[in-house]
Amino acid sequence: MAATPLASVASNARDTVQTLFAFISAQGQGDYLGERVSQLQHTLQAATLAQKSGADEETILGALLHDVGRFIPAADRMPAMIAADGTYVGKASHEVLGERYLRQLGFSETICQLVGAHVMAKRYLTAVDKGYYEGLSRSSKRTLEFQGGIFNDAQVKAAQQDPLLEAKLAVRRWDDQAKDPHMQTPELSQFEDMAVKSLLNSRSHIELHGRKYKLPSKPTVAICVDGFDPEYLEKGITDGVLPNLAALTQSGFHAMAKCAMPSFTNPNNVAIITGVPVSDHGISGNYFLDRETGKEEMITDDSMLIGSTILEMMSKRGVRVAAVTAKDKLRKILSHGLDSAICFSAEKAAGCSAKGNRIADVEFWLGQKQPSQYSGELSLFVMDAGIKLLEEDRADLFYLTLSDCLFAAHRYIQHKYAPGSKESNEFLLALDKRIGRLVELGADVAVTGDHGMSDKCNANGSPNVLFLEDALVEKWGSGKARVICPITDPFVRHHGALGSFVRVYVNNKDDIDGMVQYCKTLPQVEVAMPVEEAAAKLELRADREGDIVVISRKHAVIGSRAEEHNLSSVCEHRLRSHGGLSEQDVPLIISRPARDGAKDSSRQWRNFDIFDLLLNH
């Protein structure tokens, strides 16, 4: 039994159909290419003929909408078809335009194909039915010349393989017959409920990067905890500071998942909202070298994102989306396509506006001042905002993504404090309380991490750092290679821009193999690979990597040149960082038991499966 759609989804579907029908009504009063009926009469007659023949609702709607490409605003940009005598005979490719438009709106593939094929069907019928051409009106014969003409034998055979061929031919015949000035038809509005029902059915899911996601039927919350290493969960449960998460691991769903590589914040948050790794979505870190300009660039927006996001596609289906982030740099990426959704960061909460964020006066609304960007309150602000939005019924689908920080000493929890420390436990206790409140409010809640975290120090407590570019200069000389640390961002005080994954850009390609082999000999290095191998094994995009990928061992980090890294704040505490294979493990938890095979023990869950788990299982 299909779930009842959310009120916002149902309302959006009806608004979509009413807008579509308004286009048809506005344009349909005009002449229909010299026929004795108006365009609107022709449209309604085709649908009425389909109804009288006993056709199913998708076919009726295909007949009703077969000329929609003539009505929509984009039709004005299509070239006109002008006969040799100067007569206007219609818009070129209106059937292709109509099919694309209906597909964008979310109508079923059957309806879209029926609309897109009525010209194809005309060309087919003129080839297989000798009397068909003679029965065409003068206008239809003229447009046939512009539409490719009669099918040849090969085209006929190809068309006969189409399982929808008979329905397409039926729509075509009704199109031909729908030119009777005396025929009585229902009003266009009589077809509205049918169209809304069909649209809701076809909009019951979205598809992105080859994965399908059902639309939520109740409030649904995905939480990404920055640096959520499994050890924090295990120790927190043992210490009794995570009672709600402990309960969820027992009564809900709990598995160990792998994050995307590199195990950094940006690539994994984008992986979560797209459902795919870096190889598909394209955001590979915070920092990169632009090969064309030779400049080192920071990723600060969605310009390098490939494709759409789950949040954007859900929003376009009428799902009320709220995306709240701790850091504004991430908000600028996650806001991709969220024109009508609530989307803001705790870091810039004071500057939110109804136009830019779909919410204003956030400090007053939430009763809290904008926190410091280096504080634990930044993440708790995100959680409190999510709770209040849910309490006020302002969203259906939530993405809450946190930062790994604590107000005390203005330093980041997971980058500074080990599991079980007082500071870590205080933060986790506050986080757990808020997760419990979301569950209490009736939402399905899932929690995962963007990456894990590892201690990166020597036995004496000093950071275990390999300055790789310095090492390459010592062996090959200056200017031979540039090492880029993609963990670099404006907030480097907690890790000194030292992570476990770096890119090496080599000036002379003949040096690549030698440099790879040399890197493998260094004690801090776990993996060194040329870019093609790294892209294949680690699900990366070769066109957005360096020539060599180097990954450190669990208890080491890699920098570029020593002079580029400020270690003054790092040396005040044991360095904890991420980016490598050692930091891929993160928890994946949902507040209810999973369904439909999700407990398959052979499945390797990924953190970017969180929306699949929430919506499909």
N, C-alpha and C positions, 0 to 999 in steps of 0.2 A: 504494500500500500504506500503510495507516494506521500511524502510529508507535506503538510500544509505550508505553503510558502509564507515567508515573513510578510507582514503588512507592507513594509517598504518595498519589497520586491514586487508584490502584486500591484501596488500603486505605480511603480515605475513601468511595469509592463503595460498597464492601461494608458498611462501618459504617452508611451511610445506609440501605441496603436492609434490613439487619438491624434497625435501629431502626424502620423503617416496618412491617416484618413483625411486630415485637414489639407494636406498637399493634394490628395486625389480630388477632393471637392473643389479646391481653389482653381486647379488647372483643368479639371474635367469638364467644365461647361463649354470649353472651346470645341471648334470643329475637329472631327476625327478624320483627317487626311482626305477630305472631300466626300466621305461617306454621308449617308442620310441620318446618322445618329451622332450625338456628341461623344466625346471621349469618355465621359462618366457613364452615359448610357451603354456604351460598348463594354465597359468594364463590368457593370452590373449584369448585363445580359450574359456575359461569359460565365460569371459565377452562378447565375440562375440556371443556365443550361447544365452546368456541372451538378448542381443540386438535384435537378429533375432526373438526371441520369442515374442517381443513386451513388454518386462518387463519395469517397470519404472526405473528412474535413480538410486534410492537408491538400488534397487535389482541388477541392472547392476554392481554398485560399490561393493555391497556385494559379487558378483561373482568374480569380478576383484581382490578383496583384501582377498579372503577367505583363502589363504595360507600365508598372510602377517607375521604371527608368525614364519614362517621359515626364513624370510629375515632380520628382524631387528637385530641389534647387540645383544640384550638380548637373542636371540635364541641360541647363543653359550653356554649359561649357562644352557639350558634345557637338561635333561638326554636323551641319545640316546635310541631308541627302537631297540633291537637286537633280531632277530629270533633265534629259537633253533639251527639252522644250522650255526649261526654266521653271518648271513646276516644283514646288516644295513637297517632298514625299516623306518627311519624318526626320528623326534624329538617328545618326549612326550609332550602332552598338548599344541601343537603349536596353536591350535584354541583358547584356553583360553588366552594364551599370546597375540595373535593377537587382540582379543576382548578388552582386557584391554588396550593395546597400542593405539588402535584407539579411545577408549573412552577418554583416557588422551589427545589425540590430539584434541578432540572436535567433532568427527564425530557423526552423528545422532545415536540415540539408535537403530533404525531399522538396519542400516548398521552394527553396533557393534554386535547386536544379530545374524544377518545372518552369520557373520564371526565366531562367537563363537559357532554356532549350526551345522556346516556342519558335524561334527563327530556325534553329537546327531542324526541328520537326517539319517545318514548311519546306525546307530544302530536301529533306528525306522523302516526304510524301510526293513531291513533284517528280522524284526519281522512280518511285515504285508504283505510283498510281497515275496511269496515263490521263485519266479524266480529272485528276485533282487540279492540275494547272489550269485547265479550261474553266474550272469552277471558281477560280480566284477572281476577286474584284480587280478592276483596272489598277487601283492604287496598290494592291498587294503584288500584282505582277511587276509593277514598276519598282517597288522596294526590294523585290527578290534579286534584281540585278545588282543592287548595292550590298546585298547580304551574302554574297558569295555564289549565288546561282544554284542550279540543280546539282545534287550530290552525284559524284561518280561512283563506280562499282565498289571501289575500295572503301569509300566513306560510308556507303550503305552497309557493307559487311561489318564495319567497325561499330556503327550505330546499333546494329542488331544484337550486339553483345551487352547492351545496356539494360539492366533489370528494370529501369524506370521507363523504357521506351514506350510501352503502351500508354502509360499515364501522360507522357509528354505529347504523344500523338493526339490523345483525347483533348488535352488543353488547346492544342493547335486547331483542331476541328471546331471546338467551341469558339475560339477566336475568330475563325472564318465565318461562323454562323451569326455571331453577335453584332449584326448590323441591320436589325429589323426595327424600323421607326415606330411600329405598332406594338412591340412586345412590352408586357407589363413586368416589372421587377420590384423586389423589395428595395427599401432605402438602404444606402450605404451603412447607416448606423445599425441595421439589422445584423450585420456581419461582425460587429465589434466584439461581442462576447466570444464568438468563435475564434477570432484572431487573438484575443487576450489569452484564452485558454491554451491555444496552440503555442503561443510565445512563452507562456509560463512553463509549459511542458518541455520545450526545447531549451529553455534557460535554466533547467533544474541543475545544470552543472556548467562549469567553465573548462576549457582545455588550454593548457599552456605548456610549451616545450614537450608535447607528447604525453602529458599527464592530465588526467581528468580529476576535478574536484567538485563534489556536490556543494550546492549553496547551503549555508547554515540554516537550520530550522529553529535555533535558539541562540541566545548569547554565547559567543565562542571567543575564548581568550588564549592567545599564544604569547608566552613570555620567554624572552631570551636574556639569560643572566650572563653578563660578561665575565669570562674567566671561570666558569662554573665547572671546575675540575671535580671528578667523581669523589675525590678525597674530601672535599668540603661537605658533600652530601652525606657520605658515610660517617665522618666524624661528627657532623651536626646531629645526625640521628642518634648516634651513640651517646653524645653529650646531652641529649634531650632538648636541644634548642630548635629542632625542626619537627614539632609534633604534627603539623598539618601535612608536610611533605612525607613524613614517616607513614601517616595513615594512607596517603595516596599511593605510595609504593606497595602497600599491602592490599588495599581494596580496589585500586585502579590498575593502570598499566605502567610498568617500569621496565626499561631496557637500557643497555649500554649502547650508545650510538657513536659514530665517527663523524667528526666535522669535516668540512671541505678543506682542501689545501690551497694556499698556505693557511695555517691555523691562526688567522688574524681576524679582527673585528669586522671590517668592511666586507671582505669576501664572503664571510659566513652569514652576516645579516642579510646580504643580498641573496645568498643561496637559499636562506629560509623563506624569503618572500617570493622567490621564483621557483623553488622546488627542485633546483638543479645546481650542479657544481660550477666552478669558475669557467670551465670549458664551454659552457652554454650561456652564462649570463655576462661574462666579460670583465667584471670588477675584480681585479686581482691583488689589491692592496691599497695602501694609502698614498704610495709614492712610486713614481716610475720615471724612466728616462725616455724622453720623446726622441726616437731615432732620427726623425726628419729635421728637428730643430737643434738637437743636441742638448736641449735644456732638461733639467730635472723638474718634474711637475708634481704637484699635489692633486689628488683626486678629491674634489670638493663638491661635486654635484653628480647628476645622473647622465652626463653626456656620453659616458663610455658604456652605459648599460645596453645590453643586447636584448631586444624584445620587451615584453611587458612584465608586469608583476601580478601575483595572485591578488594583492590588495586593489590594484587598479582595475583588474577585470571584474572582481566582485563588486566594486563600486559602480561600474558601468551597468551591472545587472540590477542595480537598485539596493544592494546590500549597504547598510549604513556602516561605513568603515571609520575606525579611529586608530591612528598610528601615533604613539607617543614615545619619544626617544629621550635619553639622557643628554646626549651630545647633539648639537645643532649640525655638525658636519655630516652626521649620519642621516639626520632629518632631510637634508637636501637631496639625498639619494633616494630614501624611502618614499618621498613625496611624489615620485614619478607618476604622472597621470592622475593624481588624486585631487582633481579640480573641485569636487563637491564633498570631500571627506575631511574630517577633523584630523589635522596633522601638525604637531608642534613639538618642540624640545623643551625639557626642563631648563636647560642652560639659557634659553632665550624666552622664557615664559613671559617675562614682563613686557616684551614687545609684540606679543601675539595680536593679530587683528582678524576681524571677521572675514575680510577679503583674502588675506594671505594664508590664514590657518583655519578658517571656519569656526573660530572661537576667539573671543576677546576678553580682556580683563581677567586673565587666568589667575593672577595672584588674588584678586578679590573673590573670584568665584570659588577657588579652592581654599581660601583662608590661610595661605602660606606665601611667604616671600620667595622670590626666585633664589634657589640655593647657589652656593659657590660651585664653580665647575669642578673643583677638586674635592667635593664633599660627598659623603655617603648619602646625605639628604637628597642629592641629585636623583639617585635611583628610587628612593622612597617617594619623592615627589611624583615620579612617573607612575608608580603603583597607586598612589593616592588619587591621582588624576583619573586613572583607569577605573578605579572603584567608584568615584563620583559620577563619571560618565555612565557607568552601568546602573548605578542607583537612580539616575535621572532618565534612564532609557533613551540615551542619545546615540547609541551605536549598537550594532549587531555583531560585528567582527572586529576584534581588537588585536593590535600587535604592540606589545609593550617591551621595549628593549632597553636594558639597563647599562650602567657603567659600574666599574669595579672599584668604587671609591668609598671612603669613610671620612667624615668630617674631622675626626681627631688627627691632628698634625697635617691635614690637607694632603694626605697621601693615599694611594690606591690600595684597597684591601688585598685583593688577590695578588697584586704586584709586590705587596710588602708583607702582609700577614699570612702566615701558614695556617692550614686547617687546625682548629682547636684553640687558636689563640683567643684571648679575651676580645680583642677588637673584631676579629672575624665572627665570633659567635654572637656578639651584640648585633652586628649587621644582619646576619642570617636569621636571628630571632625576629627582628623587625620585618624582614622580608617574608618570612613564613607566616606571620600574623596576617599580612595583607593578602597572601595567596589564599589563606583560609577564608578571608572575607569574600573574595571573588567566588569561591565555591559555594559559600553560604548564600550568596545572592542568586544562585541557580545557574551559573554559567558552566559550560564545559571548559576546563582550564588545562592547558598543557605547558610544560616547562622544559626548556633545554638550555644549552650553553652555546656560545659562539666558538669557544675553544677551551681547552684545559689550561693548566699552568704548571710549571716546574721550577724548582729551585735551581739557580744557575751559578752557584758559587763553588769555590774551592773549599777545602777542609778548614782553612783559616778564616772563612767568611768573605773573602774578596771575590769580586765577580770573575768568573772563568770566561774570559773574552778572547776570541781570535779576531784580530784586526786584519781581515783578509786582503784588503787592497795593499796594505803595508807589506804583507807577506809576498804578494805577487810582484810588487815593485822591487823588492829585495832580490827576487830571482830573475825577473824579466826586464827590469828597468822601468823608469817613469813613463807614464802615458800609454802603456800597452793595454791596460784594462781599467774599467771603472766598476766599482762595487756599489750597488744600490740596495739600501735596506728598506723594504716596503712597509715595515712597521712604523717608519718615521711619520710623525704628524705634529700638529702644534702643541700637543700635550705630552711631551717627551720626558717630563721631569721624573716620572715614576719608573721609566725603564731606560732612559738615556738613549733612545732609538736603537736599542740592542734587542734583537729577536733571534729566532732560530732558523730563519729562511732569508737568503739573499740572492740577488741576481748579479751575474758578472757579464758585463758588456765588453767584448774583446775587439780591439781595433783590427788586428790581423787574424783572419779566420784560420790561418795555418797554425796559430798558437792554441786553438781551442782544445784539441786532444791532449796536448802536453799539460795545459793548465788543469784540465779535469783530473788527469792522473796525479798531478802534484797535490791538488786539493784533497784527494782521497788519502794521502799520506799524513795529513795534519791531524793531530790527536783530538781536536774538538769536532772534527767533521764526521758525520754519520753517512751522508750521501752527497755525491757530486755527480751530476749528469749533464750531458749536452741537452739543449732545449727540446729536441724532438723526442728524446727518451723521457724526459721529465713530463712533457705534455701528455704523452701516452699513459704513463704510469700514475701520474698524480692528478689527472683530469684538469689540466691547465690549458690555456690558449697559447700556442707557440708564438703567435703574432704579437702577444703582449708580454712576453718574457724576454730575458736577456739571452745571451748565447749559452750560458751555463747556469744551472740552479745548484746551489750549495745549501745543505741543511745540517744543522749542528746536532750533536748528541744531546741526550736528555738534560745533562747538567752543564751545558755550555751555551754561549751565545756567540753570534758573529756580527762584527761591526765592519765598517769600511776602513777609514783611516783614524788613528787614535785622536788626531787633532779635531775631528769632526764630532766627537762624542763627549758630552759633558757628564762625567761620572760623579760629580760632587754630591748630588743628592742620593745617587744609587749607593754610594759607599757608606751611607748612614744606616743601612739595613741590608739584610740578605736580599739579593736580587732574585726576583721571580719573573719569568717572562714566558714567551710562547712563540709559535710560528712553525714549529717542526712537527715531525711525525709523532713525537713523544707527547704532544699536547692535543692529539686528535680525539681522545676519549672524552665524551660528555654524557651526562644523564639525559634520558628522554622519558618524561613522566606525563601521564594524563590522568585526570581526576575521576575517570570511570573505567570500567573494564573495556578493553578494545574488542571490536567485532570483526567478522569476515576475514579470518585467517591471519590477523595481526600477531597472534601468539606463535606463529611459525618460528621455531627456534633456529632454523637455518638462515633466516633473513638477517642480513647485516643492515641494521637501521642506521640512518644518517640523521644528523640534526635537521637537515632540510626536508625530512619526511614529516615534520611536525604538523603541517597543514593537511597532509594526506591522512595522518593518524586522526586528527581532530574531525575532519569533515567526511572521510570515507570509511572510517573504522569505528 
